[in-house]
Amino acid sequence: MAAGVRARHRGRPGLVARRHPRHGAGRAGRPGGRPGVTRRHRRPGWLLPDDLDPVDAPDPWAALLPTLDPTVMGWRGRGPYLGGHGPALVDAAGNAGTTAWWDGRVVGCWVQGDDARVRVGLLDDVPATGRRALDAEAERLTAWLDGVRVTTIYASPAMREVAG
């Protein structure tokens, strides 16, 4: 095995397994003998000893997540997902508003208008394919909600701005 195995994620946080120069795979003192890894955003992570094969990058994807979703709220180190948009999407107590995801990162939020249609508000540049995918997710969510308006006691600053 080379010096490391890099998960290719097209600019998203990935893992790099590193060999310890004296102890083979992993670093001395890691729990359970798991190889230590350094993620692209320089925070430590872990791999199981039998999970060192290269990982193919997934196809680009879009998702709209609700207010207070644990995907955003469950991680103290959520900077790699949010980029510089944390203050617009999460308050000081850690409450997250709705989020719009493109290819592994949060690029904006979504709101519903008075007509119950879902609209996406972008905080980041997104390629045309990403915009089309997010618009398709907004249409799909609008159809699934079938006229029901989702209300929340928490609206992020970005949500309030998009709602007007």
N, C-alpha and C positions, 0 to 999 in steps of 0.2 A: 504494500500500500504506500502511496506517495505520502508526503508530509501531511496531507489532509484530504478529506472528502468534502467538497463544497456542494451544498444544495443550491441549484440554480433557480432563482426566483425573480429574474428580471427586475432587480432593484429593490425587491421586498426583503425584509429581514430573512436571512438564511443562516445555516449552521456550518461551521468549519470544524471538523474533528482534528485534533492535533495530537501527535505522538509526543510523549514525554521522552526526552533524550536518554534517560537512564532506565525507564520503567516500561518501555513499549507503549502500546496504545493507552491513552488516558494519562492522567497525572496521579502521582502518589497521593493517597489520602482521600480520593473521591469515594463517596458512599457506594457500596455494592460493586466496586471495581468498574464503574461506568466510565467510559472515556469522557474527559472534559472537552467542552467545545467553546468556541468563542463565536458569538453571533455577530453579524455584520454591524450591529449597533453597539458592539463591544461589551455587552453584558454577558455574564456566564450562563451556560445552559448545560444540558446533559443528554447523552445518547445511551441507549442500551448497547451492550457489547455486540449483539448480533444485528444491530441496526445501523451499519456503517456504509451500506451501498449508496451509490449516487441516487439522487432523486430527480426525476424529470420535472420540469416546470409545468404547472397546470395551465390549461387554457385560460385566457383572461376571463374574468367573471365580474358580475355586478350584483349588489345586494342592497336592500333597504332594511335597516334594523330599527326597532322601536325605541322609544324613550326608556331609559334605565336598563337597556339590554346588558346582560353580563359579559358579552364579548368585549365591550368597551369598558364597562365599570369594574370588571373582575381583575383588572391588571393595574397595579400601581405604576409599573413601567410601560405605560401605553404610548409613550412618545413615538415609537416606530410606526404605529398605526395612525396616530393623529398628526404627525409632523408638527408644524407650528400652529395648528388650528385648535389646540386644546382649550384656550380661553373662550373661543367662540362656541365650543361644543360641550364643555364640561365646566360646572361651577366649582368653587373652592372646596365644597364638601364632597366632590367626586360624582355628583349627579350628572349623568349624560343625557343629552337630548337625542332626538332621532339622528341616525347617521346614514349617509349614502357612501357605499364602498365601491371602489373600482380597482380590480386587480390587486387586492390585498392591502389597500390603504384607504383611510377615510378621506373623501374628497369633498364632502358637503353634508347636507341634511335634507330632510323632506318634511313637507307640511301638507295639510289638506285645506282646500278652499271651502267657502260656504256651500259650494255644490258637491262637496265630498270627494272631488278629484284630487289625486295625489300629485304634488309638484315637487321637483327636485331643485334645490338651490346649491350651486357649486361654490366652493371656497378655493378651489384649486383648478389648474388647467387640466383638462381631460381631453384625450384625443376624440375625434368624431365617433369612432367605434364605441368608445366608452360612453359617450353622451347618448348614443342610440340605445345601448344596452341599459343604461339607467332609466331612460324614458320608457323603454319596454317594461322594466320592472315597475315603474310608476303606474303604467296602464294595467299591468297584471294585478298589482295591489288594489288599485281602484276597483277593478272588476270583482276581486275576491271580497272586498268590503261591502260591495253591493249597496252603496248609498249610506252606509253607516259611518258616522263621523266619530273618529277616535279622539277622545279628549284626554288632556293630561294636566296635572297641577304644575308640572315642570316643563317649561319651554326654554331651551338654550337661547343665548343671544342670537345665534345664527338662525334659529327657527323663527324668532320674533321678527328679524329683519326680512326673511323670505316671505313671511305671512303678510308683511306690510302693515 
